[in-house]
Amino acid sequence: MNFIKKLALVLVIIGAINWGLIAFFEFDLVAALFGGQFAIGSKIIYAIVAISGLISISFLFMDRDNRTPVAH
């Protein structure tokens, strides 16, 4: 797995943890760290996590054994 895909996976995990905090505790860690939901810093983090999620979609189409795209 190359660096970009590993980074994307880490960011997706961070995003999932943030969503869990929102669901269970009504606490948005990203907003707390970067000045609110609508602050430019928060928007950048949200956008980066969203892009990481889109990159991670490709993991659904990879063969688990040799990490190559599955041919149909």
Buried (B, 14 or more C-beta within 10 A) or exposed (E): EEEEBEEBBEBBEBBEEBEEBBEEEEEBBBBEEBEEEEBEEBBEBBEBBEEBBEBBEEBEEBEEEEEEEEEE
